[in-house]
Every structure is written in structure tokens, then in C-alpha cells.
């Protein structure tokens, strides 16, 4: 077999669940015999898989699978140009168990990068990080950045800690199911603009997802603006290239 054929075979095995998250792949010599290829060809295939973020190779530990089942970074079902009613995400396979966890809530000063999102550098913002998993395997890293004055808002008649300032481990926010969080909080949400790129993941994302540093991934940047064009919040969703970015357009 040639390099690209071995890469395709391993990818298919990962997607089919035949190779599981953190499972060790055969040593190069053993794989060469299995695939009827040279050791150089297998080594090149493993290097390509590592470059794609599908496996992780460490000296003395061999090569292990770095991803699990595929998931969708789903931007929602909408009628153009409205993206504000987006569903955040969903597993790609029926029967998969989805979960998510807030892992970080903190107040910081806005960075230079956030200035391009519409947040002045140095202004107070709240960062919230969530990790999404399918069948216990992390598949997405989601960073939400909210200007502090917006994050500090409470719903009418609600006297508790502002929901967007609730710390990690806090009980679930008692939001009515029939209303969006933004509407419950009284945010003026007019439009969400999405930009999707493929680029190296941030160090925080690679650490959270358990993939090699510098692995490529999908970066979905959503900028949600109010009726005057001001930023309400920004989200950066990161997923390995093994996963998908989807949306449904009506009309």
C-alpha cells in the first residue's frame, strides 16, 4: 500500500470506531507487514496522520489515536441572513452520548486579537470555556468572550449571581426552556456573523482536546452584534479536522 492508502485506512478505522481514542497503533515494523508496505511508507503515513491531528506520536510511547467519533460544529437551522438562532453543536452519529462542561470562567482585559472582534483592547471582558465531548471523548473547545457590562446583566426578577458570571461548578442556570439565553438576559441580539477557517489550534484547545500541539483544526469564529452594530459576544469553537462544520439553510 502507498502512504495515502494507509492514511485513508486508518482514518476510516477511526471513524468506524475500530480504532478508539488513545488506542495504540501497531509499531512501524508490524504495520509494514500488515499493509504490505515499506517501513518508510508506514512512517510517512503516521507522520501525515499526526500532521492532521488524528494521532499523537511520542518517543518511547509509540503512536496513539488522538481523536474519537466525529461530531458536528453545527451553526444552526436558519433563514438567511439570521444566524442568531443557531444550535451550538451535535454528535454526528445516532446513539452517541453528548455532554459538555464549563471548565473556565474568568475576568480579564481584552487582548489585541479581541480588538478585531469589536472589543477595545484593555477593556474588561469575561471569558468562559466549555469542552464538548461525545461518548466521553473531547471533540470541541469553545471559548466565549463577553464585554463585562453585558456579562453582568441579570434577567428581570432574577436576584442570583449573573448567569454569565457563575463560576465553574455552579448549579445550572434556571432559564425557562422556551426562551433563548440571550432573550432571557435581555441582550439586544440582531445578527451573528460566522467565519470558518482551518488553521493550527491554540495551545488551550490542543491541551483540552488531547491532540499534539500545533495540530490543524476548524476555527469557527461567531461575532454576535446588537441592532447598532456593537458586539454582544464572540465565540471561538475549535474542532479537529476529523470533525465537520455544518449548517442548514432554509429559503
C-alpha positions, 0 to 999 in steps of 0.5 A, spaced: 500 500 500 502 507 498 502 512 504 495 515 502 492 508 502 494 507 509 492 514 511 485 513 508 485 506 512 486 508 518 482 514 518 476 510 516 478 505 522 477 511 526 471 513 524 468 506 524 470 506 531 475 500 530 480 504 532 478 508 539 481 514 542 488 513 545 488 506 542 495 504 540 497 503 533 501 497 531 509 499 531 512 501 524 515 494 523 508 490 524 504 495 520 509 494 514 507 487 514 500 488 515 499 493 509 504 490 505 508 496 505 515 499 506 517 501 513 518 508 510 511 508 507 508 506 514 512 512 517 510 517 512 503 515 513 503 516 521 507 522 520 501 525 515 496 522 520 499 526 526 500 532 521 492 532 521 491 531 528 488 524 528 494 521 532 499 523 537 506 520 536 511 520 542 518 517 543 518 511 547 510 511 547 509 509 540 503 512 536 496 513 539 489 515 536 488 522 538 481 523 536 474 519 537 467 519 533 466 525 529 461 530 531 458 536 528 460 544 529 453 545 527 451 553 526 444 552 526 437 551 522 436 558 519 433 563 514 438 567 511 441 572 513 439 570 521 444 566 524 442 568 531 438 562 532 443 557 531 444 550 535 451 550 538 453 543 536 451 535 535 454 528 535 454 526 528 452 519 529 445 516 532 446 513 539 452 517 541 452 520 548 453 528 548 455 532 554 459 538 555 462 542 561 464 549 563 471 548 565 473 556 565 470 562 567 474 568 568 475 576 568 480 579 564 482 585 559 481 584 552 487 582 548 489 585 541 486 579 537 479 581 541 480 588 538 478 585 531 472 582 534 469 589 536 472 589 543 477 595 545 483 592 547 484 593 555 477 593 556 474 588 561 471 582 558 469 575 561 471 569 558 468 562 559 470 555 556 466 549 555 469 542 552 464 538 548 465 531 548 461 525 545 461 518 548 466 521 553 471 523 548 473 531 547 471 533 540 470 541 541 473 547 545 469 553 545 471 559 548 466 565 549 468 572 550 463 577 553 464 585 554 463 585 562 457 590 562 453 585 558 456 579 562 453 582 568 446 583 566 441 579 570 434 577 567 428 581 570 426 578 577 432 574 577 436 576 584 442 570 583 449 571 581 449 573 573 448 567 569 454 569 565 458 570 571 457 563 575 463 560 576 465 553 574 461 548 578 455 552 579 448 549 579 445 550 572 442 556 570 434 556 571 432 559 564 425 557 562 426 552 556 422 556 551 426 562 551 433 563 548 439 565 553 440 571 550 432 573 550 432 571 557 438 576 559 435 581 555 441 582 550 439 586 544 441 580 539 440 582 531 445 578 527 451 573 528 456 573 523 460 566 522 467 565 519 470 558 518 477 557 517 482 551 518 488 553 521 493 550 527 489 550 534 491 554 540 495 551 545 488 551 550 484 547 545 490 542 543 491 541 551 483 540 552 482 536 546 488 531 547 491 532 540 499 534 539 500 541 539 500 545 533 495 540 530 490 543 524 483 544 526 476 548 524 476 555 527 469 557 527 469 564 529 461 567 531 461 575 532 454 576 535 452 584 534 446 588 537 441 592 532 447 598 532 452 594 530 456 593 537 458 586 539 454 582 544 459 576 544 464 572 540 465 565 540 471 561 538 469 553 537 475 549 535 474 542 532 479 537 529 479 536 522 476 529 523 470 533 525 465 537 520 462 544 520 455 544 518 449 548 517 442 548 514 439 553 510 432 554 509 429 559 503 
